[in-house]
Amino acid sequence: MIIEEKSEIKVLRNFCNNPFEYFSIAEICKKIKISRNWIYKIMSKFEQFEILEKSEKRYKLDFSQLFCKRLKLLFDAEYLSSLDEKLKNSVFGIIHKIIFEINPQSIVLVGSVALNEQRRESDIDFLVIAEKKEIPYFENCNIVLLNEKEFKEKYLKGDDFIISALSFGKIFYDTNIFIKFFENPLPVFSQELIQEKIKYCEKLEERIYILLKTDQKEAQEELLYLALQTARIILLKNRIVPKTKYEVGEQVAPFDKKLAEIIENLLKKEKLTEEKILKYVRVCMESI
């Protein structure tokens, strides 16, 4: 049998939670706290079953193998079942209605709930691949609906939402549309995508200046979007997949401490002076 020990389950779960990442033996030992000798035995066994890809003494699952695809679905189902009862009922209720009403090809839980970083005010976010363009409405829920062609185009472009969904999403339902992308390496974020985000930041900057004359509260909310988009641009330039808004600040801190502090302050939602807002806008735009 491929899986006989709890330690083997831990190793496989780590691979499934990081489907595109290659790990050295030392990194696996540190991550799941199992001795090096035992990890060598496990990896040797997995190699015999031909479920691993190897690159310069680093390993990941080979998702061209049916076993690995089914394993990913199994661990994602396990995660969904482990959610808080109220949240789990909400997630499953939404999913069942999506399946019934639009006959999707794939449903993937994304965002903070997929990363177990949800807060009381967090929405439930989904990526849905389907040909139908109308989706049912759900309160406190965001659904990104794409057809298969649109999904492929965004994937090839290195769209950060798609890359984030592949890297961190939990697959609930799939007809081998979404999971087959695990067979290939992640695409590089394109310069076209980065330039689009820079242009969006410039529009946000203009909007904040206009709002400051009429609605300072809304201007501050737009400033948070600007800071988050700025951080995402920096991460994309460094080929790092952005996570949720609550984690982006920590991700960008090694590259821009000032921006990380701004995001942290804005997430607290404390009222800022007009002078402070203008200062934060300048820092964001200078960062990109």
C-alpha positions in Angstrom: 0.0 0.0 0.0 1.1 3.5 -0.7 -0.1 4.9 2.7 0.3 2.8 5.8 1.7 5.2 8.5 0.5 8.5 10.0 3.9 10.0 9.1 3.2 9.2 5.4 -0.1 11.0 5.7 1.6 14.0 7.1 4.1 14.1 4.3 1.4 13.7 1.6 -0.8 16.4 3.2 2.1 18.8 3.2 2.6 18.2 -0.6 -1.1 18.6 -1.3 -1.2 21.9 0.7 1.7 23.1 -1.4 1.0 21.5 -4.8 3.6 23.5 -6.9 6.4 23.7 -4.3 9.4 21.4 -4.3 10.8 20.4 -0.8 14.2 19.2 0.2 14.4 16.4 2.8 15.5 18.9 5.4 12.6 21.2 4.7 10.1 18.3 5.0 11.7 17.3 8.3 11.4 20.8 9.7 7.8 21.4 8.4 6.2 18.2 9.8 8.7 17.4 12.6 9.8 13.9 11.6 13.3 12.5 11.8 15.5 12.7 8.6 16.1 8.9 8.5 12.4 8.2 8.6 11.7 10.8 5.9 14.3 9.2 3.7 12.5 5.9 4.0 9.1 7.5 3.2 10.4 9.3 0.2 12.1 6.2 -1.1 8.8 4.3 -0.8 7.0 7.1 -2.7 9.6 7.1 -5.4 9.0 3.3 -5.9 5.3 4.0 -6.4 6.3 6.8 -8.9 4.1 9.5 -7.3 6.9 12.1 -6.9 8.6 14.6 -9.2 12.2 15.2 -8.3 14.4 18.2 -9.2 17.9 18.6 -7.7 17.1 16.6 -4.6 13.8 18.4 -4.0 10.4 16.7 -4.3 6.7 17.4 -5.1 3.8 15.3 -6.0 3.4 14.2 -9.6 -0.1 15.3 -10.4 -0.1 13.6 -13.7 -0.7 10.5 -11.6 -4.4 9.8 -10.8 -3.5 8.8 -7.2 -2.1 12.3 -6.6 -5.1 14.1 -8.0 -7.5 12.0 -5.9 -5.3 12.6 -2.8 -5.5 16.4 -3.3 -9.3 16.1 -3.5 -9.4 13.9 -0.4 -7.3 16.3 1.7 -9.4 19.3 0.5 -12.6 17.5 1.5 -11.1 16.8 4.9 -10.3 20.5 5.3 -13.9 21.4 4.4 -15.3 18.9 6.9 -13.1 20.4 9.6 -14.6 23.9 9.4 -16.7 25.3 12.2 -20.2 23.9 12.0 -21.9 27.1 11.2 -19.4 28.1 8.5 -19.3 24.6 7.1 -23.1 24.6 6.7 -22.9 28.0 4.9 -20.2 26.7 2.6 -21.9 23.5 1.7 -25.3 25.3 1.3 -23.8 27.7 -1.2 -21.9 24.9 -3.1 -25.0 22.7 -3.4 -27.1 25.6 -4.8 -24.3 26.4 -7.3 -24.2 22.8 -8.5 -28.0 22.6 -8.8 -28.5 26.0 -10.6 -25.6 26.4 -13.0 -24.1 22.9 -13.5 -20.5 24.0 -13.0 -17.3 22.2 -14.1 -15.4 23.3 -11.0 -16.0 24.9 -7.6 -13.0 26.0 -5.6 -13.1 27.7 -2.2 -10.6 30.5 -2.2 -9.7 33.5 0.0 -9.5 33.7 3.8 -11.7 30.7 4.5 -9.6 28.5 2.2 -6.5 29.6 4.1 -8.2 29.2 7.5 -7.6 33.0 8.1 -11.3 34.0 8.2 -12.5 36.6 10.6 -16.0 37.5 11.7 -16.5 40.0 8.9 -14.9 37.8 6.2 -16.9 36.8 3.2 -16.9 33.3 1.7 -15.1 33.4 -1.7 -15.4 31.0 -4.6 -13.9 30.5 -8.0 -16.5 28.7 -10.2 -15.8 27.5 -13.7 -18.9 27.1 -15.8 -20.4 28.1 -19.1 -23.5 29.7 -17.6 -23.1 33.4 -16.9 -25.7 33.9 -14.3 -25.0 32.9 -10.7 -27.3 32.8 -7.7 -27.0 35.6 -5.1 -25.7 34.8 -1.6 -25.3 37.2 1.2 -21.6 37.6 2.5 -20.4 35.6 -0.5 -18.2 36.5 -3.5 -18.2 34.3 -6.6 -15.8 34.7 -9.5 -17.4 33.0 -12.4 -15.3 32.1 -15.5 -15.8 29.8 -18.4 -13.0 27.3 -19.3 -11.6 29.5 -22.0 -11.4 32.6 -19.7 -9.8 30.5 -17.0 -7.1 29.3 -19.4 -6.4 32.7 -20.7 -6.0 34.2 -17.2 -3.8 31.2 -16.2 -1.5 31.8 -19.2 -1.3 35.5 -18.4 -0.2 34.7 -14.9 -3.3 36.3 -13.3 -2.6 36.5 -9.6 -6.2 35.5 -8.6 -6.0 32.3 -10.6 -2.5 31.5 -9.4 -3.7 32.1 -5.8 -6.7 29.8 -6.4 -4.4 27.1 -7.7 -1.9 27.5 -4.9 -4.2 27.9 -1.9 -7.7 27.0 -3.0 -9.7 24.0 -1.7 -11.4 22.0 -4.5 -14.9 20.9 -3.7 -16.1 19.9 -7.1 -14.2 19.3 -10.3 -14.6 17.6 -13.6 -10.8 17.5 -14.2 -10.8 21.1 -15.5 -9.2 22.8 -12.5 -7.0 20.0 -11.1 -5.3 19.2 -14.4 -3.4 22.5 -14.2 -1.5 20.9 -11.3 0.4 18.9 -13.8 2.3 22.0 -15.0 4.5 24.5 -13.2 2.9 27.9 -12.3 3.3 30.5 -15.0 5.4 33.6 -14.4 3.4 36.7 -13.6 3.4 38.7 -16.9 4.6 42.3 -17.2 1.2 43.0 -18.8 -0.5 42.0 -15.6 1.8 44.1 -13.5 1.3 47.2 -15.7 -2.5 46.7 -15.5 -2.3 46.8 -11.7 -0.1 49.9 -11.8 -2.6 51.7 -14.0 -5.4 50.6 -11.6 -3.4 52.1 -8.7 -3.1 55.4 -10.6 -6.9 55.4 -11.0 -7.3 54.7 -7.2 -4.9 57.5 -6.4 -7.0 60.0 -8.5 -10.2 58.7 -6.9 -8.8 59.1 -3.3 -7.9 62.8 -4.1 -11.5 63.4 -5.3 -13.1 61.6 -2.4 -11.1 63.6 0.1 -13.2 66.7 -0.9 -16.5 65.0 -0.2 -16.2 61.7 1.8 -13.0 61.2 3.8 -14.3 57.8 5.2 -14.7 56.4 1.7 -11.3 57.9 0.7 -9.7 55.9 3.6 -11.4 52.7 2.4 -10.1 53.2 -1.1 -6.6 53.9 0.4 -6.7 50.4 1.8 -7.4 49.0 -1.7 -4.5 51.1 -3.0 -2.1 49.8 -0.3 -3.1 46.2 -0.9 -2.7 46.5 -4.7 0.7 48.2 -4.2 1.8 45.3 -2.0 0.5 42.7 -4.5 2.5 44.4 -7.3 5.7 44.2 -5.2 5.0 40.5 -4.5 4.3 39.7 -8.1 7.6 41.4 -9.2 9.3 39.1 -6.8 7.4 36.1 -8.1 5.5 35.6 -4.8 1.8 34.6 -4.8 -0.1 37.1 -2.7 -2.4 35.7 0.0 -5.3 37.3 1.7 -5.4 41.0 2.7 -4.6 40.0 6.3 -1.4 38.3 5.2 -0.2 40.5 2.4 1.3 43.0 4.8 3.5 40.3 6.4 4.4 39.0 3.0 5.6 42.4 1.7 7.4 43.4 4.9 10.8 42.0 3.8 10.6 44.2 0.7 8.9 47.4 2.0 8.5 47.8 5.8 6.8 51.2 5.4 4.1 49.7 3.2 3.6 46.8 5.5 3.0 49.2 8.4 0.5 51.2 6.4 -1.5 48.1 5.6 -1.5 47.1 9.3 -2.7 50.5 10.3 -5.4 50.7 7.7 -6.7 47.2 8.6 -7.4 48.6 12.1 -9.9 51.0 10.5 -9.0 53.8 12.9 -9.9 57.2 11.5 -7.0 59.0 9.8 -6.4 62.7 9.2 -6.4 64.1 5.7 -2.7 64.7 6.1 -2.1 61.1 7.0 -4.1 59.8 4.1 -2.1 62.0 1.7 1.1 60.8 3.2 0.1 57.1 2.8 -1.0 57.7 -0.8 2.5 59.1 -1.6 4.2 56.2 0.0 2.1 53.7 -1.9 2.7 55.4 -5.3 6.5 55.8 -4.6 6.6 52.0 -3.8 5.6 51.1 -7.4 
